[in-house]
Amino acid sequence: MDYIFCVRSLRGGEFSSNPGATHFLEVPEDAARPLPDHRTTKTAWFKRVQAKAQSGHETDFSRGDIVVYVHGYNNSQETMLARHRRIRQGLESHGFEGVVVSFDWPSADSALNYLEDRTDAKQTALRLVDEGIAAFAALQRPDCRINLHLLAHSMGAFVVREAFDDADDRPAIAAHSWSVSQVILVAADISSASLEDGNPKTSSLYRHCVRLTNYYNPYDPVLSLTNIKRIGVAPRAGRIGLPDDVPGKAVNVYCGEYFDRHWDRAGQQGRIAHTWYFDDPRFMEDVFYTVQGEMDRNEFPTRLPTTAGNLALRP
């Protein structure tokens, strides 16, 4: 079973690419996409996700892990679900015993829909915190600590940034304790400068996480400033990395040399440079170590130091 919480509207008996109510879905393994028939109650959904998250190592203080995947723009529900499953399978292949859930915001299946997707992303972003993160935080028990992590790809990083910023502006949410352990940005479609220490756009994001890891690839043409959809926008964190001045909890992982050695830059007219992460065992292993949080970030066997002073995915 795959667990999704979806904020798309319903149209003609299916989910649309427009914002709607929040639906909690349990999607069977043989389903190609989420359907309205997969809906369950919020209470039942959270109970089953929490139960599945627990690692099974019974101690006086049991723990578990929930990784929330936030997809990018131009993602159909079929694409979102396929990538959700590749993340789950990739992490499980390295020993992950928690659960992967997805936040399905209303993107359209069209590369020309960039600006509308960005508008819909901002409109629905708050529910990532309100319906997801804050709700999980409220269910924490003293005898079982569930660690919550976010893995955001492409415009999903914009969703996460806006969600955290909006949440701190809402007294009803800000008054309660909520946080996540690891924020993992992959091919992030947000400006690198916005992640600078003290920038008001990301101050909430840093405040409510234990660590932020940014994976970036300079060969990614989707995030290029020459891309017609991005004319006039600042250089993206998923292409050039984090700025020099970031909090100590932020870490850059350079993926350029690894990608150049192991993947075809021209694959799918260059789009593979934006999406290869979902199919790469080394990347998934690095994410597994990040989620586990048991090893210093400089000691991962999947990483090497660089001459630029950050870390790189080991070629």
Long-range contacts (C-beta under 8 A, 24 or more apart in sequence): 1-26, 1-27, 1-28, 1-29, 1-48, 2-26, 2-27, 2-28, 2-29, 2-81, 2-84, 2-85, 2-88, 2-100, 2-102, 3-27, 3-45, 3-48, 3-49, 3-52, 3-99, 3-100, 3-101, 3-102, 4-34, 4-38, 4-81, 4-84, 4-101, 4-102, 4-103, 4-104, 5-45, 5-101, 5-102, 5-103, 5-104, 5-131, 5-132, 6-34, 6-104, 7-103, 7-104, 7-105, 7-106, 7-124, 7-127, 7-131, 8-77, 8-104, 8-105, 8-106, 9-106, 10-36, 15-77, 15-104, 16-106, 17-106, 17-107, 17-108, 17-109, 17-113, 17-120, 18-106, 18-120, 19-106, 19-120, 19-123, 19-124, 20-106, 22-127, 22-131, 27-81, 31-81, 32-78, 32-81, 33-76, 33-77, 33-78, 33-81, 34-77, 34-81, 34-104, 42-131, 42-135, 46-135, 46-136, 46-139, 49-99, 49-101, 50-136, 50-139, 50-146, 52-98, 52-99, 53-98, 53-99, 53-146, 54-144, 54-146, 55-97, 55-98, 56-97, 60-143, 61-142, 61-143, 61-144, 61-145, 62-143, 62-144, 62-145, 63-144, 63-145, 63-146, 63-147, 64-97, 64-98, 64-99, 64-144, 64-145, 64-146, 64-147, 65-96, 65-97, 65-98, 65-99, 65-146, 65-147, 65-149, 65-291, 65-292, 66-98, 66-99, 66-100, 66-101, 66-136, 66-146, 66-147, 66-148, 66-149, 67-91, 67-96, 67-98, 67-99, 67-100, 67-101, 67-149, 67-150, 67-151, 67-291, 68-100, 68-101, 68-102, 68-103, 68-128, 68-132, 68-133, 68-148, 68-149, 68-150, 68-151, 69-100, 69-101, 69-102, 69-103, 69-151, 69-152, 69-153, 69-156, 70-102, 70-103, 70-105, 70-128, 70-150, 70-151, 70-152, 70-153, 70-156, 70-157, 70-159, 70-160, 71-102, 71-103, 71-104, 71-105, 71-107, 71-153, 71-154, 71-156, 72-107, 72-153, 72-154, 72-155, 72-156, 72-187, 72-189, 73-107, 73-113, 73-114, 73-117, 73-118, 73-121, 73-154, 73-155, 73-189, 74-107, 74-108, 74-109, 74-110, 74-111, 74-113, 74-114, 74-117, 75-107, 75-109, 76-109, 77-104, 79-109, 80-104, 83-153, 83-278, 86-278, 86-279, 87-151, 87-278, 87-284, 90-278, 90-281, 90-283, 90-284, 90-287, 91-284, 91-287, 91-288, 91-291, 93-281, 93-284, 94-284, 94-285, 94-288, 95-288, 96-288, 96-291, 98-291, 103-127, 103-128, 103-132, 103-159, 105-159, 107-155, 111-229, 114-229, 114-230, 115-229, 117-155, 118-155, 118-158, 121-155, 121-158, 121-159, 121-162, 122-158, 122-162, 124-159, 125-158, 125-159, 125-160, 125-162, 125-163, 125-166, 126-162, 126-163, 126-166, 126-167, 126-170, 127-163, 128-159, 128-160, 128-163, 129-163, 129-164, 129-166, 129-167, 129-173, 129-178, 130-167, 130-170, 130-173, 133-178, 133-179, 133-180, 134-167, 134-173, 134-176, 134-178, 137-176, 137-177, 137-178, 137-179, 138-176, 147-181, 147-182, 147-291, 147-293, 148-179, 148-180, 148-181, 149-180, 149-181, 149-182, 149-183, 149-184, 149-290, 149-291, 150-180, 150-182, 150-183, 150-184, 150-209, 151-184, 151-186, 151-287, 152-183, 152-184, 152-185, 152-186, 152-188, 153-186, 153-187, 153-275, 153-277, 154-186, 154-187, 154-188, 154-189, 154-222, 154-238, 154-274, 155-189, 157-185, 157-186, 157-188, 157-189, 157-190, 157-237, 157-238, 158-189, 158-190, 160-185, 160-205, 161-190, 161-194, 161-201, 161-202, 161-205, 164-202, 164-204, 164-205, 164-208, 165-200, 165-201, 165-202, 165-204, 165-205, 167-204, 167-208, 168-204, 168-207, 168-208, 178-208, 179-208, 179-209, 179-210, 180-208, 180-209, 180-210, 181-209, 181-210, 181-211, 181-291, 181-293, 182-209, 182-210, 182-211, 182-212, 182-213, 182-290, 182-291, 182-293, 183-209, 183-211, 183-212, 183-213, 184-212, 184-213, 184-215, 184-287, 184-290, 184-291, 185-212, 185-213, 185-214, 185-215, 185-237, 185-238, 186-215, 186-238, 186-277, 187-215, 187-216, 187-217, 187-220, 187-222, 187-223, 187-238, 187-239, 187-274, 187-275, 187-277, 188-214, 188-216, 188-236, 188-237, 188-238, 189-223, 189-236, 189-238, 190-236, 190-237, 191-233, 191-234, 191-235, 191-236, 191-237, 192-234, 192-235, 192-236, 192-237, 192-240, 192-241, 192-242, 192-243, 193-234, 193-235, 193-243, 194-234, 194-237, 195-237, 195-242, 195-243, 195-246, 195-250, 196-243, 196-245, 196-246, 197-245, 197-246, 197-247, 198-245, 206-247, 206-249, 206-250, 209-249, 210-249, 210-293, 211-249, 211-250, 211-251, 211-290, 211-293, 211-297, 212-249, 212-250, 212-251, 213-250, 213-251, 213-253, 213-290, 213-297, 214-238, 214-241, 214-242, 214-250, 214-251, 214-252, 214-253, 215-253, 215-255, 215-277, 215-283, 215-313, 216-240, 216-241, 216-242, 216-252, 216-253, 216-254, 216-255, 216-256, 217-255, 217-256, 217-259, 217-273, 217-274, 218-256, 219-256, 219-259, 219-260, 219-265, 219-273, 220-273, 220-274, 221-270, 221-271, 221-273, 221-274, 222-270, 222-271, 222-273, 222-274, 223-274, 241-310, 242-310, 251-297, 251-310, 251-311, 252-310, 252-311, 253-286, 253-303, 253-310, 253-311, 253-312, 253-313, 254-306, 254-308, 254-310, 254-311, 254-312, 254-313, 255-283, 255-312, 255-313, 256-312, 257-312, 257-313, 257-315, 258-282, 258-312, 258-313, 258-314, 258-315, 261-315, 262-315, 282-313, 282-314, 283-313, 286-313
